Amino acid sequence: MPKVSIEHATNLAPQEAFQKIKTFFETDQDIRRFDPNMKCEFNESALAGKATGSQFKAAIAVTGQGKGSKIDVNVELPFLLAPFKGKVQETIQKKLSKYFA
């Protein structure tokens, strides 16, 4: 399966960044367009989660980095969607930059 890895650094504390990324995945309509039936599960104590849809799987993790935090999003796509790998990565990166600005 093709994989897309996105890293985003923020000045927010890890717990605060986790709450924002959780809200982002649960409510963002552009992400929901990839798969309207996407389900999200989050583990607050581990600052991690996963989003699962019929067409993809995504693992989300927040770690402390210096005075801020780092958000890692790793998406697995089926082979049929490999041509859209760049678009998926671009969309998520753009949305994270906007959301955490």
Secondary structure per residue as TSV (DSSP state, phi and psi in degrees):
chain	resnum	aa	ss	phi	psi
A	1	M	-	360.0	134.9
A	2	P	-	-66.3	142.0
A	3	K	E	-121.2	145.5
A	4	V	E	-122.2	126.3
A	5	S	E	-116.5	127.2
A	6	I	E	-125.1	132.2
A	7	E	E	-120.0	139.7
A	8	H	E	-140.3	126.6
A	9	A	E	-97.0	143.3
A	10	T	E	-141.4	157.5
A	11	N	S	-84.2	-3.6
A	12	L	S	-73.3	151.1
A	13	A	-	-64.1	151.1
A	14	P	H	-52.3	-43.4
A	15	Q	H	-65.0	-41.0
A	16	E	H	-67.8	-41.5
A	17	A	H	-63.9	-38.1
A	18	F	H	-62.9	-43.5
A	19	Q	H	-62.1	-39.0
A	20	K	H	-68.5	-41.9
A	21	I	H	-69.4	-34.3
A	22	K	H	-63.4	-49.1
A	23	T	H	-60.5	-41.5
A	24	F	H	-57.3	-52.6
A	25	F	H	-68.7	-30.0
A	26	E	H	-79.9	-24.7
A	27	T	H	-122.2	-18.6
A	28	D	-	-66.6	123.5
A	29	Q	H	-72.7	-31.3
A	30	D	H	-66.4	-38.8
A	31	I	H	-67.4	-38.7
A	32	R	H	-65.0	-24.0
A	33	R	H	-64.6	-29.8
A	34	F	H	-62.1	-39.0
A	35	D	-	-160.7	104.4
A	36	P	T	-62.6	-19.6
A	37	N	T	-96.1	17.0
A	38	M	-	-59.8	136.8
A	39	K	E	-114.8	139.4
A	40	C	E	-119.2	140.4
A	41	E	E	-132.1	131.4
A	42	F	E	-128.1	144.6
A	43	N	E	-115.1	100.3
A	44	E	T	-61.4	-38.2
A	45	S	T	-69.2	-29.9
A	46	A	T	-94.5	-4.1
A	47	L	T	52.7	46.4
A	48	A	E	-142.9	165.2
A	49	G	E	-168.7	179.7
A	50	K	E	-145.6	148.7
A	51	A	E	-121.2	130.8
A	52	T	E	-128.7	130.7
A	53	G	-	-130.2	179.3
A	54	S	S	-70.7	-20.9
A	55	Q	S	-113.3	-2.6
A	56	F	-	-160.9	167.4
A	57	K	E	-134.0	139.9
A	58	A	E	-134.3	135.2
A	59	A	E	-108.5	132.8
A	60	I	E	-122.5	133.2
A	61	A	E	-143.5	143.1
A	62	V	E	-120.6	130.0
A	63	T	E	-129.8	151.2
A	64	G	E	-70.7	140.7
A	65	Q	E	-146.9	108.0
A	66	G	T	60.9	-127.8
A	67	K	T	-91.8	3.2
A	68	G	E	-128.6	-140.2
A	69	S	E	-151.8	165.9
A	70	K	E	-122.9	134.4
A	71	I	E	-108.6	126.6
A	72	D	E	-113.9	128.4
A	73	V	E	-124.9	120.7
A	74	N	E	-118.8	117.9
A	75	V	E	-111.8	133.3
A	76	E	E	-107.7	127.2
A	77	L	-	-113.9	150.1
A	78	P	-	-70.1	158.8
A	79	F	G	-57.3	-32.7
A	80	L	G	-64.3	-25.0
A	81	L	G	-97.5	7.1
A	82	A	G	-53.1	-38.8
A	83	P	G	-62.6	-19.2
A	84	F	G	-97.0	6.0
A	85	K	H	-54.6	-47.0
A	86	G	H	-63.6	-40.3
A	87	K	H	-66.7	-41.1
A	88	V	H	-61.6	-48.1
A	89	Q	H	-61.5	-45.9
A	90	E	H	-61.2	-44.4
A	91	T	H	-63.3	-46.6
A	92	I	H	-65.9	-43.5
A	93	Q	H	-61.2	-44.4
A	94	K	H	-63.8	-43.1
A	95	K	H	-66.4	-40.6
A	96	L	H	-65.2	-42.3
A	97	S	H	-61.3	-42.3
A	98	K	H	-69.7	-43.1
A	99	Y	H	-68.2	-34.6
A	100	F	T	-101.7	14.0
A	101	A	-	-72.6	360.0
